[in-house]
Amino acid sequence: MSINWSDQVVLVTGGTGSFGKKFVQVMLDEYQPVKIIVFSRDELKQHEMRVSGFDHPSLRYFIGDVRDQQRLKRAMHGVDIVVHAAALKQVPACEYNPLEAIKTNILGSSNVIEAALDAGVDKVMALSTDKAVNPVNLYGTTKLAAEKLFVQSNAYAAGTATRFSCTRYGNVVGSRGSVIPIFMKQRNSGKLTITDLRMTRFWLTLEQGARFVIRCVEQMHGGEVFVPKIPSTRIADLAKVIAPEAELEVIGIRPGEKLHEVLINEDEARSTVELDDMFVVQPTAALWFGRDWQDQGRLLEDGYRYTSETNPDWLTVDQMRELVSTLDERYVVEV
């Protein structure tokens, strides 16, 4: 462990979201930072978060939007670590409102970078997604641009302590827009809608995602994209676990949707190091830091791709049931 969290002031953008709440919970329960700042734009969600049990003396609720650079600078005063989780992430909403997605996911990320540099933040970790690899929708495109911004912004930090890195992982169980709660709500009708019976996805829980981010903040040098090794599942198999008696209605792949997801493509593989439980994509266009991981792991073979379709790790039926059981109580039902 390279960080004494009890000495740190931590800010999380999008702190009232699914990831943000789980991250804050783990921080409070196990790491006890001096202060945790929940930065988000919705006063109602902050109020609901506070009255639901997130009312610790070290918590601060800061209303603001990542589109507002001046507000970010004020919020980051005295902050040591930033976890950037704020984003517009619903694929159909981003497709219909492209400029809004660009303003939040790209320009908002740029504002986080500028504010962190001006405030002298030590470490900034941005959350990305498998949809940023070979993107076919605007959401994935904006997240790819955000990744590029965070990696390259280490060049602007020359001579200072500020470092930027990213984590990239697949679908999170129970997050907003997740297919599992949708299937659970549809189950009572006796019919579940599925876009394609062949579709596969990477999966992990909110807690796994939060702990992976914490671990990567501790280990980052700057410029890396950290990718966990996580299991895949077929969406049709998941539907059958949730509602074994229900009819599956195939409605066709939606605009901007992939049949299978990719976490590392063959071009990135040339600069990627494989560790026992994760991959580290090293920066390719720079020679400063973040390129010493190959001494700790194995270089990937030429042409390697890490995809949900060819993943060697697949969830069993029992593991899928366990995955579903991790959901918030309002979604948990017998399966």
ChimeraX attribute file (.defattr): number of C-alpha atoms within 10 A of each C-alpha:
attribute: neighborCount
match mode: 1-to-1
recipient: residues
	/A:1	8
	/A:2	9
	/A:3	12
	/A:4	11
	/A:5	19
	/A:6	13
	/A:7	13
	/A:8	18
	/A:9	21
	/A:10	25
	/A:11	26
	/A:12	25
	/A:13	25
	/A:14	24
	/A:15	28
	/A:16	28
	/A:17	19
	/A:18	16
	/A:19	23
	/A:20	22
	/A:21	19
	/A:22	19
	/A:23	23
	/A:24	23
	/A:25	17
	/A:26	15
	/A:27	19
	/A:28	18
	/A:29	8
	/A:30	10
	/A:31	16
	/A:32	19
	/A:33	17
	/A:34	15
	/A:35	21
	/A:36	25
	/A:37	21
	/A:38	24
	/A:39	28
	/A:40	23
	/A:41	19
	/A:42	14
	/A:43	14
	/A:44	10
	/A:45	14
	/A:46	21
	/A:47	14
	/A:48	12
	/A:49	17
	/A:50	16
	/A:51	10
	/A:52	9
	/A:53	9
	/A:54	16
	/A:55	13
	/A:56	11
	/A:57	9
	/A:58	13
	/A:59	19
	/A:60	15
	/A:61	20
	/A:62	21
	/A:63	15
	/A:64	21
	/A:65	20
	/A:66	27
	/A:67	19
	/A:68	15
	/A:69	20
	/A:70	15
	/A:71	17
	/A:72	25
	/A:73	19
	/A:74	13
	/A:75	21
	/A:76	25
	/A:77	15
	/A:78	14
	/A:79	20
	/A:80	21
	/A:81	24
	/A:82	25
	/A:83	24
	/A:84	24
	/A:85	23
	/A:86	25
	/A:87	23
	/A:88	18
	/A:89	19
	/A:90	13
	/A:91	20
	/A:92	16
	/A:93	14
	/A:94	20
	/A:95	16
	/A:96	11
	/A:97	12
	/A:98	14
	/A:99	12
	/A:100	15
	/A:101	25
	/A:102	22
	/A:103	17
	/A:104	21
	/A:105	26
	/A:106	24
	/A:107	21
	/A:108	23
	/A:109	28
	/A:110	21
	/A:111	21
	/A:112	26
	/A:113	29
	/A:114	17
	/A:115	23
	/A:116	27
	/A:117	24
	/A:118	14
	/A:119	19
	/A:120	19
	/A:121	24
	/A:122	16
	/A:123	23
	/A:124	26
	/A:125	25
	/A:126	27
	/A:127	22
	/A:128	25
	/A:129	23
	/A:130	23
	/A:131	27
	/A:132	25
	/A:133	19
	/A:134	15
	/A:135	19
	/A:136	14
	/A:137	18
	/A:138	24
	/A:139	26
	/A:140	23
	/A:141	20
	/A:142	28
	/A:143	29
	/A:144	21
	/A:145	17
	/A:146	24
	/A:147	27
	/A:148	17
	/A:149	19
	/A:150	25
	/A:151	24
	/A:152	19
	/A:153	21
	/A:154	24
	/A:155	17
	/A:156	13
	/A:157	18
	/A:158	11
	/A:159	7
	/A:160	12
	/A:161	12
	/A:162	23
	/A:163	29
	/A:164	30
	/A:165	29
	/A:166	29
	/A:167	22
	/A:168	25
	/A:169	23
	/A:170	25
	/A:171	21
	/A:172	22
	/A:173	24
	/A:174	22
	/A:175	17
	/A:176	14
	/A:177	14
	/A:178	13
	/A:179	19
	/A:180	21
	/A:181	21
	/A:182	15
	/A:183	19
	/A:184	20
	/A:185	12
	/A:186	15
	/A:187	19
	/A:188	11
	/A:189	10
	/A:190	12
	/A:191	15
	/A:192	22
	/A:193	19
	/A:194	19
	/A:195	17
	/A:196	19
	/A:197	16
	/A:198	13
	/A:199	19
	/A:200	23
	/A:201	21
	/A:202	26
	/A:203	23
	/A:204	19
	/A:205	19
	/A:206	22
	/A:207	17
	/A:208	16
	/A:209	24
	/A:210	19
	/A:211	16
	/A:212	19
	/A:213	22
	/A:214	18
	/A:215	14
	/A:216	20
	/A:217	26
	/A:218	15
	/A:219	13
	/A:220	22
	/A:221	19
	/A:222	28
	/A:223	28
	/A:224	27
	/A:225	27
	/A:226	26
	/A:227	26
	/A:228	23
	/A:229	21
	/A:230	19
	/A:231	17
	/A:232	25
	/A:233	21
	/A:234	19
	/A:235	19
	/A:236	19
	/A:237	19
	/A:238	22
	/A:239	23
	/A:240	17
	/A:241	16
	/A:242	21
	/A:243	21
	/A:244	14
	/A:245	12
	/A:246	17
	/A:247	15
	/A:248	19
	/A:249	13
	/A:250	13
	/A:251	11
	/A:252	12
	/A:253	13
	/A:254	11
	/A:255	11
	/A:256	16
	/A:257	16
	/A:258	17
	/A:259	14
	/A:260	16
	/A:261	25
	/A:262	24
	/A:263	23
	/A:264	22
	/A:265	16
	/A:266	15
	/A:267	12
	/A:268	18
	/A:269	22
	/A:270	17
	/A:271	17
	/A:272	30
	/A:273	22
	/A:274	20
	/A:275	16
	/A:276	9
	/A:277	9
	/A:278	15
	/A:279	26
	/A:280	27
	/A:281	25
	/A:282	25
	/A:283	22
	/A:284	16
	/A:285	8
	/A:286	14
	/A:287	9
	/A:288	13
	/A:289	17
	/A:290	23
	/A:291	21
	/A:292	11
	/A:293	21
	/A:294	16
	/A:295	9
	/A:296	10
	/A:297	16
	/A:298	14
	/A:299	18
	/A:300	17
	/A:301	11
	/A:302	10
	/A:303	11
	/A:304	15
	/A:305	18
	/A:306	18
	/A:307	19
	/A:308	26
	/A:309	19
	/A:310	13
	/A:311	18
	/A:312	11
	/A:313	13
	/A:314	18
	/A:315	19
	/A:316	14
	/A:317	14
	/A:318	10
	/A:319	11
	/A:320	19
	/A:321	16
	/A:322	13
	/A:323	18
	/A:324	24
	/A:325	17
	/A:326	15
	/A:327	18
	/A:328	12
	/A:329	8
	/A:330	7
	/A:331	15
	/A:332	13
	/A:333	11
	/A:334	9
	/A:335	14
